[in-house]
Amino acid sequence: MSEQVRVSTLVGRTLAKLGVGHVFGVVGSGNFDVTITLMEAGVPFTAARHEGGAATMADAYTRMSGKVGVVTTHQGCGLTNAITGVGEAAKSRTPMIVLTADTQAAAIRSNFKIDQDALARSVGAVAERIHSPATAVSDTVRAFRTAVNERRTVVLSLPLDIQSGATADEVGAVVVPQPLKVRPDAAGVEQLAGLIAAAERPVFVAGRGGRGAREEILELARHAGALVATSAVANGLFNGDPHNLGISGGFSSPLTAELISGADLIVGWGCALNMWTMRHGRLISADAKVVQVDVEDAALGANRPITLGVLGDSALTASDALAALKQAQPEPAEKYRTEANALAIKQGARWRDVATEDLSTATSIDPRVLTRELDSMLPTERVVAVDSGNFMGYPSQYLAVPDEFGFCFTQAFQAIGLGLYTAIGAAVAQPHRLPVLGAGDGGFLMGISELETAVRMKLPMVCIVYNDAAYGAEVHHFASNHSPEDLSSVVFPDTDIAAIARGFGAHGVTVRTEADLDAVRPWIAAYEAGTQDRPLVVDAKIASDGGSWWLAEAFQGH
């Protein structure tokens, strides 16, 4: 007779066999057994201090590792605590599993009872559940397959009465077939090749969907004479190419914006070409042709009119387009890939290479000076995470990253407070790299409970806190039309964040001047010697920038 096992145990073993990479969560009675099962099956677990932190840790881990991350929560309130992080992951199409307990169907008066399926769908996630002991394995496999093959965030609910039930089933060989990559239609490829051949100033912009197609896109760009750029989420993808413009959109340097807006053809590779990436369309000239390549038909033309939409995998489409282009144009064309443009890009594509007035005072440091100096001081093998706020362009543009797995940008929902969670998840995914967080004081304080998690993990991490004692985005956005008294709701007394960090067990330094950065050097020396086991929080009292350069762009979409 087969051994009877609990359904929760069966679900945990199934997910482990399917290959989930890491579990983050807060454990309660409803998700205790399934979490322990995952750990016993060899899946590492990180205990967070808040489910919202756990959800974004799992999101960042998934983005930076290529493996499926899991967040596990208690029923009802555990899931609602996590929902902002779940919404960010869902809107970013992160293939992630939210493994949550749920109330029994008969417990209609339970205080834990909410419509979990409706809640999941409301933020763009896919709602799945374990329906019975007999279907537990197939239900779990279906949820995992949806997450991986459709790149969706899936909320998998385990009702308490079902997960405590026993079944004679055991996990056999569970395999999720990998989907074949979508090859583009030949006619679409010919049209794309024709547009590229006719263009004089082509620019290729890769987004999240282009992250697996670096070499194919670059090979086509070299033959086509195209400059290359990325959306923020794919930052670092084209590092090393002399005609790489960096980030397209609100973070673009003046030179990058000039060259993109001068293009007569823009091709988006797995890129939404939305208001942030194209500055509300202003980076696209009136006479430019626009092409989108994507694996989802609904994405084509979703944000703006396009000349051509090609349904297909970015790598396969780029390869097929190159073959077609070589038929009409056997030799590479220079076009936009001139030596003059390469030199200009080297000198001015990144903001840190653009001369700016130093706004520092005797008691506050210009955020550009701060970030430029830290970029030079910190090890180059790093993974940068960025919270949301007025400051966010500085770490995004001034801190260099080694590749697309060195930059984690959880900004689809534009929620402040996710940065520290993001940095921890990215650190788990990239343990050989130094995690560097850029956060404002508001966002850092909002998520500061997870600083204890980083300390407990003995995680060497640098947290740069751009401390202006305010929600700076709102201050600068509303200042022109409101009195100082009106802004009291978004301005706060100065907070000694370095002291708070030391209270958590982290190192903390206060920086008001460039000379104060010398206090960071001993921490870096210990990190490079392999003996650093505590996070460093840099409480940077920053000078007002009058509203960062990207802010005006962002608020036009609000």
C-alpha positions as CSV (number, residue, x, y, z in Angstrom):
1,M,0.0,0.0,0.0
2,S,1.4,3.4,-0.9
3,E,2.4,5.8,1.8
4,Q,-0.1,8.5,2.5
5,V,1.3,12.1,2.3
6,R,-0.3,15.4,3.0
7,V,-1.3,17.5,0.0
8,S,0.8,20.4,1.2
9,T,3.8,18.0,1.3
10,L,3.0,16.8,-2.2
11,V,2.8,20.4,-3.6
12,G,6.2,21.3,-2.0
13,R,7.9,18.2,-3.4
14,T,6.4,18.9,-6.8
15,L,7.7,22.5,-7.0
16,A,11.1,21.3,-5.8
17,K,11.2,18.7,-8.6
18,L,10.1,21.3,-11.1
19,G,13.2,23.3,-10.2
20,V,12.2,26.4,-8.3
21,G,15.3,28.2,-7.2
22,H,14.7,30.0,-3.9
23,V,11.8,30.6,-1.5
24,F,11.2,33.9,0.3
25,G,8.5,34.4,2.8
26,V,6.9,34.9,6.2
27,V,5.8,31.6,7.6
28,G,2.5,31.2,9.5
29,S,0.3,28.2,10.3
30,G,-1.2,28.2,6.9
31,N,2.0,27.9,4.9
32,F,4.3,26.2,7.5
33,D,4.2,22.6,6.2
34,V,4.6,23.4,2.5
35,T,7.5,25.8,3.3
36,I,9.2,23.2,5.4
37,T,8.7,20.6,2.7
38,L,10.5,22.9,0.1
39,M,13.4,23.4,2.5
40,E,13.7,19.6,3.2
41,A,13.7,19.1,-0.6
42,G,16.8,21.3,-0.9
43,V,15.2,24.6,-2.0
44,P,16.9,27.5,0.0
45,F,14.6,29.6,2.1
46,T,15.0,33.3,3.2
47,A,12.8,34.5,6.0
48,A,11.7,38.0,5.4
49,R,10.3,40.5,8.0
50,H,7.3,41.4,5.9
51,E,5.5,39.6,3.0
52,G,5.8,42.7,0.8
53,G,9.6,42.4,1.2
54,A,9.5,38.7,0.5
55,A,7.5,39.2,-2.7
56,T,9.9,41.7,-4.2
57,M,12.9,39.6,-3.1
58,A,11.5,36.7,-5.1
59,D,10.8,39.0,-8.0
60,A,14.3,40.4,-8.1
61,Y,15.8,36.9,-7.6
62,T,13.9,35.6,-10.6
63,R,14.9,38.5,-12.8
64,M,18.6,38.2,-11.9
65,S,19.0,34.4,-11.7
66,G,16.9,33.0,-14.6
67,K,15.3,30.6,-12.2
68,V,11.7,30.6,-10.8
69,G,11.5,32.3,-7.4
70,V,8.7,31.6,-4.9
71,V,7.2,33.8,-2.3
72,T,5.2,31.9,0.4
73,T,2.5,33.5,2.6
74,H,-0.2,32.9,5.1
75,Q,-3.8,33.0,4.0
76,G,-5.7,36.3,3.8
77,C,-3.5,39.0,5.5
78,G,-0.3,37.3,4.4
79,L,-1.3,37.7,0.8
80,T,-2.6,41.2,1.2
81,N,0.7,42.2,2.8
82,A,2.5,40.9,-0.3
83,I,0.2,42.3,-2.9
84,T,2.2,45.4,-3.9
85,G,5.2,43.2,-4.6
86,V,3.0,40.7,-6.4
87,G,1.6,43.6,-8.5
88,E,5.1,44.8,-9.5
89,A,6.1,41.3,-10.5
90,A,2.9,40.7,-12.5
91,K,3.2,44.0,-14.4
92,S,6.8,43.1,-15.2
93,R,5.8,39.7,-16.4
94,T,8.1,38.0,-13.9
95,P,7.7,34.2,-14.0
96,M,7.2,33.7,-10.3
97,I,5.1,31.6,-8.0
98,V,3.1,33.1,-5.1
99,L,2.4,30.1,-2.9
100,T,-0.3,31.1,-0.5
101,A,-2.6,29.3,1.9
102,D,-6.3,29.9,1.6
103,T,-9.3,29.4,3.9
104,Q,-11.5,26.3,3.7
105,A,-14.4,26.7,1.3
106,A,-16.8,26.2,4.1
107,A,-15.2,28.8,6.4
108,I,-17.4,31.6,5.1
109,R,-17.2,33.7,8.3
110,S,-13.5,33.3,8.8
111,N,-11.7,36.7,9.3
112,F,-9.0,35.3,7.0
113,K,-11.4,34.9,4.1
114,I,-10.9,37.1,1.1
115,D,-11.4,36.5,-2.6
116,Q,-7.8,35.6,-3.2
117,D,-8.4,34.7,-6.9
118,A,-10.0,38.1,-7.6
119,L,-7.2,39.9,-5.6
120,A,-4.6,38.2,-7.7
121,R,-6.3,39.0,-11.0
122,S,-6.8,42.6,-9.9
123,V,-3.1,43.3,-10.0
124,G,-2.4,41.3,-13.2
125,A,-1.4,38.0,-11.8
126,V,-2.8,34.6,-12.8
127,A,-5.0,32.9,-10.2
128,E,-4.5,29.2,-9.8
129,R,-5.4,26.8,-6.9
130,I,-5.1,23.3,-5.6
131,H,-8.5,21.9,-6.3
132,S,-8.3,18.4,-4.7
133,P,-5.9,15.8,-3.4
134,A,-6.3,13.9,-6.7
135,T,-5.3,16.9,-8.8
136,A,-2.6,18.4,-6.5
137,V,0.3,17.5,-8.7
138,S,-1.3,18.5,-12.0
139,D,-2.6,21.7,-10.5
140,T,1.0,22.6,-9.3
141,V,2.5,21.7,-12.7
142,R,-0.1,23.8,-14.5
143,A,0.8,26.8,-12.3
144,F,4.5,26.4,-12.8
145,R,4.1,25.9,-16.6
146,T,2.0,29.1,-16.8
147,A,4.6,31.0,-14.9
148,V,7.6,29.8,-17.0
149,N,6.1,29.4,-20.5
150,E,3.8,32.4,-20.4
151,R,6.1,34.6,-18.3
152,R,3.4,35.3,-15.7
153,T,3.3,35.7,-12.0
154,V,1.0,33.0,-10.7
155,V,-0.8,33.0,-7.3
156,L,-1.3,29.4,-6.3
157,S,-3.8,29.1,-3.4
158,L,-3.7,26.0,-1.1
159,P,-7.0,25.8,0.8
160,L,-6.4,24.6,4.3
161,D,-8.9,21.7,4.2
162,I,-7.3,20.4,0.9
163,Q,-3.7,20.9,1.9
164,S,-4.2,19.0,5.1
165,G,-5.8,16.1,3.3
166,A,-3.9,12.9,2.6
167,T,-3.3,11.2,-0.7
168,A,-1.5,8.1,-1.9
169,D,-0.1,10.0,-4.9
170,E,3.6,10.6,-5.0
171,V,5.6,13.0,-7.2
172,G,6.8,11.1,-10.2
173,A,8.9,12.6,-13.1
174,V,7.4,16.0,-13.5
175,V,8.5,17.8,-16.7
176,V,7.3,21.0,-18.1
177,P,8.0,21.0,-21.9
178,Q,9.9,24.1,-23.0
179,P,7.9,26.0,-25.6
180,L,9.4,26.3,-29.1
181,K,10.6,29.9,-29.7
182,V,8.3,31.8,-32.0
183,R,9.9,32.1,-35.5
184,P,8.7,35.2,-37.3
185,D,6.7,35.1,-40.5
186,A,8.9,35.3,-43.6
187,A,6.9,38.1,-45.0
188,G,7.3,40.1,-41.8
189,V,11.0,39.5,-41.9
190,E,11.3,40.7,-45.5
191,Q,9.4,43.9,-44.6
192,L,11.7,44.5,-41.6
193,A,14.8,43.9,-43.7
194,G,13.4,46.3,-46.3
195,L,12.9,49.0,-43.7
196,I,16.4,48.5,-42.3
197,A,17.9,48.7,-45.8
198,A,16.1,51.9,-46.6
199,A,17.0,53.6,-43.3
200,E,19.9,56.0,-43.0
201,R,19.9,56.5,-39.2
202,P,18.5,53.3,-37.6
203,V,18.4,52.8,-33.8
204,F,17.6,49.4,-32.1
205,V,16.1,49.6,-28.6
206,A,16.0,46.3,-26.6
207,G,13.7,45.8,-23.7
208,R,13.2,42.8,-21.3
209,G,12.2,40.6,-24.3
210,G,15.6,41.3,-25.9
211,R,17.7,40.2,-23.0
212,G,18.4,36.8,-24.5
213,A,19.3,38.1,-27.9
214,R,22.3,40.3,-27.4
215,E,24.6,38.8,-30.0
216,E,21.9,38.4,-32.6
217,I,20.7,42.0,-32.3
218,L,24.3,43.3,-32.3
219,E,25.3,41.3,-35.3
220,L,22.3,42.7,-37.2
221,A,23.1,46.2,-35.9
222,R,26.7,46.0,-37.2
223,H,25.5,45.0,-40.7
224,A,22.7,47.5,-40.7
225,G,24.7,50.5,-39.4
226,A,22.4,50.9,-36.4
227,L,23.1,52.3,-33.0
228,V,21.8,50.3,-30.0
229,A,20.1,51.3,-26.8
230,T,18.0,49.6,-24.1
231,S,15.0,50.4,-21.9
232,A,15.9,50.8,-18.2
233,V,15.1,47.1,-17.4
234,A,17.6,45.9,-19.9
235,N,20.4,48.3,-18.9
236,G,23.8,46.8,-19.5
237,L,22.8,44.4,-22.3
238,F,25.0,46.0,-25.0
239,N,27.9,46.9,-22.8
240,G,31.2,46.8,-24.7
241,D,29.7,47.8,-28.1
242,P,31.2,51.2,-29.1
243,H,27.8,52.3,-30.5
244,N,25.9,51.6,-27.4
245,L,23.8,54.6,-26.3
246,G,22.8,53.2,-22.9
247,I,19.3,53.8,-21.5
248,S,16.7,55.3,-23.8
249,G,14.1,57.5,-22.1
250,G,13.9,59.8,-19.2
251,F,17.4,58.7,-18.0
252,S,19.0,59.4,-21.4
253,S,21.9,61.8,-21.5
254,P,21.5,64.8,-23.8
255,L,23.7,63.1,-26.5
256,T,21.7,59.8,-26.3
257,A,18.4,61.7,-26.6
258,E,19.7,63.6,-29.6
259,L,20.9,60.6,-31.5
260,I,17.7,58.6,-30.8
261,S,15.4,61.5,-31.8
262,G,17.5,61.8,-34.9
263,A,16.7,58.3,-36.0
264,D,14.7,57.6,-39.1
265,L,14.0,54.0,-38.0
266,I,13.5,52.7,-34.5
267,V,13.2,49.0,-33.9
268,G,12.0,47.8,-30.5
269,W,13.2,44.3,-29.6
270,G,10.9,43.0,-26.8
271,C,10.5,46.6,-25.8
272,A,7.1,48.3,-25.1
273,L,8.3,51.7,-26.5
274,N,6.2,53.2,-23.7
275,M,6.1,56.8,-22.4
276,W,9.2,56.2,-20.2
277,T,11.4,54.6,-22.8
278,M,10.4,57.1,-25.6
279,R,9.8,60.2,-23.4
280,H,6.1,60.3,-24.3
281,G,7.0,59.9,-27.9
282,R,9.3,62.8,-28.1
283,L,12.3,60.6,-28.8
284,I,10.6,59.5,-32.0
285,S,10.8,62.0,-34.8
286,A,7.7,62.8,-36.9
287,D,9.1,61.1,-40.0
288,A,10.6,58.0,-38.3
289,K,9.4,54.5,-39.1
290,V,8.7,52.4,-35.9
291,V,8.9,48.6,-35.7
292,Q,8.1,46.4,-32.8
293,V,9.3,42.8,-32.4
294,D,7.6,40.8,-29.6
295,V,6.3,37.3,-28.8
296,E,2.9,38.7,-27.8
297,D,0.6,40.0,-30.4
298,A,-1.2,42.3,-27.8
299,A,2.1,44.1,-27.2
300,L,2.5,45.2,-30.8
301,G,1.4,48.8,-31.1
302,A,0.0,48.8,-27.6
303,N,1.6,52.1,-26.6
304,R,1.9,54.0,-29.9
305,P,1.2,53.6,-33.7
306,I,3.8,51.5,-35.4
307,T,4.9,51.0,-39.0
308,L,5.4,47.3,-38.6
309,G,4.8,44.7,-35.9
310,V,6.7,41.4,-36.1
311,L,5.4,38.5,-34.0
312,G,8.5,36.5,-33.0
313,D,11.4,35.8,-30.7
314,S,13.9,38.6,-30.7
315,A,16.9,36.4,-31.4
316,L,15.3,34.4,-34.2
317,T,13.9,37.6,-35.7
318,A,17.2,39.3,-35.7
319,S,19.0,36.3,-37.2
320,D,16.3,35.9,-39.9
321,A,16.4,39.7,-40.6
322,L,20.2,39.6,-41.0
323,A,20.0,36.8,-43.5
324,A,17.4,38.7,-45.5
325,L,19.3,41.9,-45.3
326,K,22.5,40.3,-46.6
327,Q,20.6,39.3,-49.7
328,A,19.8,42.9,-50.5
329,Q,22.9,44.4,-48.9
330,P,25.8,41.9,-48.9
331,E,28.3,44.2,-47.2
332,P,27.9,46.0,-43.8
333,A,26.7,49.6,-44.1
334,E,28.2,52.4,-41.9
335,K,25.1,54.7,-41.7
336,Y,24.7,55.7,-38.0
337,R,27.7,53.6,-36.8
338,T,30.3,56.2,-37.6
339,E,33.6,56.7,-35.9
340,A,32.5,60.2,-35.0
341,N,29.4,58.8,-33.3
342,A,31.4,56.2,-31.4
343,L,33.7,58.9,-30.1
344,A,30.8,61.1,-29.1
345,I,29.1,58.1,-27.4
346,K,32.3,57.4,-25.4
347,Q,32.5,60.9,-24.2
348,G,28.8,61.7,-23.5
349,A,26.4,58.8,-23.5
350,R,26.5,58.5,-19.7
351,W,25.5,61.3,-17.5
352,R,28.6,60.8,-15.3
353,D,30.7,62.0,-18.3
354,V,28.6,65.1,-18.8
355,A,29.9,68.2,-17.0
356,T,27.4,69.7,-14.5
357,E,27.5,72.5,-11.9
358,D,28.4,71.2,-8.4
359,L,25.5,72.1,-6.2
360,S,27.2,71.0,-3.0
361,T,27.0,73.2,0.1
362,A,29.0,73.1,3.3
363,T,26.4,70.7,4.8
364,S,25.1,68.8,1.8
365,I,26.5,67.0,-1.2
366,D,25.4,67.2,-4.9
367,P,23.9,63.8,-5.6
368,R,25.8,63.7,-9.0
369,V,29.1,64.2,-7.2
370,L,28.2,61.6,-4.6
371,T,27.2,58.9,-7.1
372,R,30.1,59.7,-9.5
373,E,32.6,59.3,-6.6
374,L,31.0,56.1,-5.3
375,D,31.0,54.7,-8.9
376,S,34.8,55.1,-8.9
377,M,35.3,53.7,-5.4
378,L,33.1,50.6,-5.4
379,P,34.1,47.3,-7.0
380,T,32.9,47.1,-10.6
381,E,31.5,43.6,-10.3
382,R,28.2,44.7,-8.8
383,V,24.5,44.4,-9.1
384,V,22.6,47.7,-8.7
385,A,19.1,47.9,-7.4
386,V,17.1,51.2,-7.6
387,D,14.1,52.3,-5.5
388,S,11.7,54.9,-6.9
389,G,11.9,58.7,-6.3
390,N,13.4,62.0,-7.4
391,F,16.9,60.5,-6.9
392,M,16.6,57.4,-9.1
393,G,18.3,58.7,-12.2
394,Y,21.6,59.0,-10.3
395,P,22.2,55.3,-9.5
396,S,20.6,54.3,-12.8
397,Q,23.0,56.4,-14.9
398,Y,26.0,57.1,-12.8
399,L,26.7,53.6,-11.4
400,A,28.1,51.4,-14.2
401,V,27.0,47.8,-14.3
402,P,28.8,44.8,-15.9
403,D,25.9,43.5,-17.9
404,E,22.1,43.1,-17.9
405,F,22.3,40.9,-14.8
406,G,24.0,43.7,-13.0
407,F,20.9,46.0,-12.9
408,C,17.6,45.2,-11.2
409,F,14.8,47.8,-11.8
410,T,11.5,46.9,-10.1
411,Q,9.7,50.0,-11.3
412,A,6.7,48.8,-13.4
413,F,4.3,49.7,-10.5
414,Q,6.3,52.8,-9.5
415,A,6.0,52.0,-5.8
416,I,8.5,53.5,-3.5
417,G,9.9,51.3,-0.8
418,L,10.8,48.2,-2.9
419,G,14.5,49.0,-3.3
420,L,16.0,47.3,-0.3
421,Y,13.9,44.2,-1.0
422,T,15.1,44.2,-4.6
423,A,18.7,44.5,-3.5
424,I,18.4,41.5,-1.2
425,G,16.7,39.3,-3.9
426,A,19.3,40.4,-6.5
427,A,22.1,39.6,-4.0
428,V,20.8,36.1,-3.5
429,A,20.7,35.6,-7.3
430,Q,24.2,37.1,-7.9
431,P,26.2,36.1,-4.9
432,H,29.5,36.8,-6.5
433,R,28.6,40.5,-7.1
434,L,28.5,43.4,-4.7
435,P,24.8,44.5,-4.1
436,V,24.4,48.3,-4.4
437,L,21.1,49.9,-3.5
438,G,20.1,53.4,-4.5
439,A,17.2,54.7,-2.4
440,G,15.6,57.9,-1.1
441,D,15.1,58.4,2.6
442,G,11.3,57.9,2.2
443,G,11.6,54.6,0.4
444,F,14.4,53.3,2.6
445,L,12.5,54.1,5.8
446,M,9.4,52.5,4.3
447,G,11.1,49.2,3.8
448,I,13.7,49.4,6.6
449,S,12.5,46.3,8.4
450,E,14.3,44.2,5.9
451,L,17.7,45.7,6.8
452,E,17.5,43.3,9.7
453,T,17.2,40.5,7.1
454,A,20.3,41.7,5.3
455,V,22.2,41.9,8.7
456,R,21.0,38.4,9.7
457,M,22.1,37.1,6.3
458,K,25.5,38.7,6.9
459,L,25.1,40.3,3.5
460,P,27.8,42.7,2.4
461,M,25.7,45.4,0.7
462,V,26.1,49.1,0.1
463,C,22.9,51.1,0.6
464,I,23.2,54.6,-0.8
465,V,20.4,56.7,0.8
466,Y,19.8,60.0,-1.0
467,N,18.5,61.8,2.1
468,D,16.7,65.1,1.3
469,A,14.3,64.7,4.3
470,A,11.3,64.7,2.0
471,Y,9.4,62.9,-0.7
472,G,11.5,64.8,-3.2
473,A,9.5,64.0,-6.3
474,E,6.4,65.6,-4.8
475,V,8.3,68.5,-3.4
476,H,9.7,69.4,-6.8
477,H,6.6,68.6,-8.7
478,F,4.2,70.7,-6.6
479,A,6.5,73.4,-5.4
480,S,5.8,75.8,-8.3
481,N,2.1,75.9,-7.5
482,H,2.0,75.6,-3.7
483,S,3.3,77.4,-0.7
484,P,5.9,75.9,1.7
485,E,3.1,75.3,4.1
486,D,1.2,73.2,1.5
487,L,4.3,71.0,1.2
488,S,4.4,70.1,4.9
489,S,2.8,66.7,4.1
490,V,5.9,65.6,2.1
491,V,8.7,67.3,4.1
492,F,10.1,65.8,7.3
493,P,12.7,66.6,10.0
494,D,16.1,65.3,9.2
495,T,16.5,61.7,10.2
496,D,19.8,60.1,11.3
497,I,19.5,57.1,9.1
498,A,23.2,56.1,9.7
499,A,22.4,55.8,13.5
500,I,19.2,53.8,12.7
501,A,21.3,51.5,10.5
502,R,23.8,50.9,13.3
503,G,20.9,50.0,15.5
504,F,20.0,47.2,13.1
505,G,23.6,45.9,13.3
506,A,24.7,47.4,10.0
507,H,27.6,49.9,9.4
508,G,26.4,53.4,9.0
509,V,28.2,56.6,7.8
510,T,26.9,60.1,7.3
511,V,28.1,61.9,4.2
512,R,27.7,65.7,3.8
513,T,30.8,66.4,1.8
514,E,33.0,64.6,-0.7
515,A,35.7,64.2,2.0
516,D,33.2,62.3,4.2
517,L,33.3,59.5,1.6
518,D,36.7,58.5,3.1
519,A,34.7,56.7,5.8
520,V,33.5,54.2,3.2
521,R,37.0,53.1,2.3
522,P,37.6,50.7,5.3
523,W,34.3,48.9,4.5
524,I,35.3,48.5,0.9
525,A,38.8,47.2,1.9
526,A,37.2,44.6,4.1
527,Y,34.9,43.6,1.3
528,E,37.7,43.2,-1.1
529,A,39.6,41.1,1.5
530,G,36.6,38.8,1.8
531,T,36.1,39.6,5.5
532,Q,33.1,42.0,5.3
533,D,29.9,40.5,6.7
534,R,27.7,43.5,7.3
535,P,25.7,45.9,5.1
536,L,26.9,49.5,4.8
537,V,24.3,52.3,4.9
538,V,25.5,55.6,3.4
539,D,23.3,58.4,4.8
540,A,24.0,61.0,2.2
541,K,22.6,64.5,3.0
542,I,22.0,65.7,-0.5
543,A,21.8,69.2,-2.0
544,S,18.6,70.1,-3.8
545,D,18.8,69.5,-7.6
546,G,15.7,71.6,-8.2
547,G,14.0,68.5,-9.5
548,S,16.1,65.8,-11.3
549,W,16.3,65.9,-15.1
550,W,14.2,62.8,-15.6
551,L,11.4,64.0,-13.1
552,A,9.6,66.3,-15.5
553,E,9.4,63.5,-18.0
554,A,8.0,61.1,-15.5
555,F,5.3,63.3,-14.1
556,Q,3.9,64.0,-17.5
557,G,2.5,60.5,-17.3
558,H,0.7,61.0,-14.0
